[in-house]
């Protein structure tokens, strides 16, 4: 009887450890980062920033939020629009992104300062 109790306990602990390890590994790609810079190129599917000596290209998805003075998009109630409707070349922006492999997926694009052009 005691052997069965110990075997059940050992199996339960092992399953709990495996489940905790799986949860930790799957949350690695959910961390977000922020990059700021001047927009050098923008299209319906990508946004390129220049900050210092580096250029970074972010992937734009339908779920990407755009925030700026008078230009807020909601994830649920918005009509489909293009990134070029919100961001122009020369704008200073802050991009919240989530790295996924080699791609940088933009979660939110906040226009900090509009270009004078």
Beta strands, then each sheet from edge to edge (+ up, - down):
strand 1: 33-42
strand 2: 46-51
strand 3: 54-59
strand 4: 65-68
strand 5: 71-72
strand 6: 92-100
strand 7: 103-113
sheet 1: 3+ 2- 1+ 6- 7+ 4+ 5-
end
